[in-house]
């Protein structure tokens, strides 16, 4: 099996979710991701509950197909080892605040002097410059500052934190992967690497392009529950069933007509975009109708009909969905010290490969591959021991 990023070596200095997710995608696609961790501690995700025996579930989720090497960048010997590794690697990914890597002597300027083909990706909350560049932050701060949180939640209610970390995963992790792949492609043409400045705040703001376009055009500030795709219309809402909820997304006329036909309510045919009191009346009628059956009963009734209705699954139900399992999005692996563990698969499917859905390497123990990786850079066992005695690994 040929994987598209085979032969690309990535030195991963990131911690927790944004960088871990970015390098997971790269590793699944075949890159040799060397996870460089602090000796004795490692990535914080390793000891973040819940635990699966000795393994953190978070570590299992983010670190398959990677190798772990411990390295103390605060020591002179550790810094020298990292500089040597970067000199022949393809990508460095880090998630420290701006300036930290430079103070350690291993920042972009120092690394590109040794390897002008290197792609360097820095994932931060607010970017490399600007008034907030040195501020600490987490996902809630980024989505709040961006405006995304202000439009999330029910009409008349408070802003609601989403269950998925939008800034971390979309604004940070996925944007970093796109930038890295673009820089590697550019290097193929120019022969030179580049610096990728990935701001999680910028990433979230970019997801608000349609909302901003509407605001620029009309001057109307978007409001929770009042936008076309967040509850403003009867045809695009969440409705209660007898045992949970259903999503109705019958936005186009043909889908709304089909839904009215199946519900035997053709009298509502012209009410897909009803507003004001009429909207409230239509929504109330549909809520009463949908409460009359379970989600399963509704989906059986809608089978084969173009109505754009789906159940709101909890995670357990979602992971049992035939569509999700059939697309290799749930992957099982036998780990000797733990037993069978399950992973979420890679969403990127390609005709010439599995896209990395199959686990090639279990999530590594802290420093599991230190000696192996160092040997690839010409450091023998005796050198390994000297680095260990010096507190570098």
Secondary structure, 3 states (H helix, E strand, C coil): CCCCCCCCEEEECCCHHHHHHHHHHHHHCCCEEEEEECCCCCCHHHHCCCEECCEEHHHHHHCCCEEEEECCCCCHHHHHHHHHHHCCCCEEEECCCCCHHHHCCCCHHHHHHHCCCCEEEEEECCCCCCCCCCCCCCHHHHHHHHCCHHHCCCCCCCCCCCCCCHHHHHHHHHHHHHHHHHHHHHHHHHCCCCEEEEEHHHHHHHCCHHHHHHHHHHCCCCCCCCCCCCCCCCCEEEEEECCEEEEEECCCHHHHHHHHHHCCCHHHCCCCCCCHHHHHHHHHHHHHHHCCCCHHHHHHHHCCCCCCEEECCCHHHHHCCHHHHHCCCEEEEEECCCEEEEEECCCCCECCECCCCCCCCCCCCCCCCHHHHHHHCCCCHHHHHHHHHCCCC
